[in-house]
Amino acid sequence: MEKAIKNKVAKAVVPAIDVMFQALSEFGAKVVPPKRILKMLPELFDHQDQNVRASSKGLTLELCRWIGKDPVKSILFEKMRDTMRKELEAELVNVTGAAKPSRKIR
């Protein structure tokens, strides 16, 4: 996934973000390591395509459901532009509760 996210073509980046979103929402933060995702997110928010930025915002909101708002804010907000920071803060108000995995692994 990391190689696909570093691709410059948006057609390759958006599906990779969607796969990470689905994996995180179905399996949880114990299976999908959130540290790696947090390291990749700042460069996704600076991408030139708006679809990539929108998908990365959805992934960030899902990550906030799993690990909480404070760790995400502390890592991401210092590296983001002001416009994206305002949009994300407005969306973070709606995120509540802790998520539970819908699938289990053996």
Disulfide bonds with the S-S distance in Angstrom:
none
